[in-house]
Amino acid sequence: MILIKYRDMKLLIDNDCNVELFLKYKEQILLLNDEMIDFTKNLLNQTNEDIARIEKIKNQLSEFIQMTDVIGFPFNMKDAELYAIDHNIQYHVIEISDE
């Protein structure tokens, strides 16, 4: 498995995938991350429109999700690194910067 660290995200993806796939979807993943952070800050006041907006972004990322079997926020509420440790999953860390 590969653990991608980018900004405040940690995503665990399948070894068969490469970082290029992450980079291809990076902007959409960042958008989903921002939307999920805003969403989780005030769960009780979220509307159906808020939920629909997030689902739309996730649907746009369906290819990435299927190809990578991604684990980690914003795709689910799991901490990817802790998940890997807890399940004795071997992984390689790749840190990506904006530079």
C-alpha positions, 0 to 999 in steps of 0.5 A: 500500500501507499500512504500519500501525505498531502497538506493535511490529508493522509490517504492509503491507496492500493500499491497497483496505483501510482501517484499520477492518479492522485495528481490527476484528481488532486483538485477534486480531492482538495475540493472534497476535503474542504467541503467535508471539513466545512460539513463536519464542523456543523453537522446539525445544521447541514441541509439536503443541498449540502449533502447533495453537493458532497455526493456530487463531488464524490461521484466525480471521484468514483473512478479514483475511489474504485481504482485505489480502494482509498482509505482516509479522510475525506473519503471516509472518517478513518485516519489512513495511517492509524488504519494501516497500523491497526490492520498491520498493513505495510505501506510506503510513504509518499509526501507531496508538496505544492512546489 
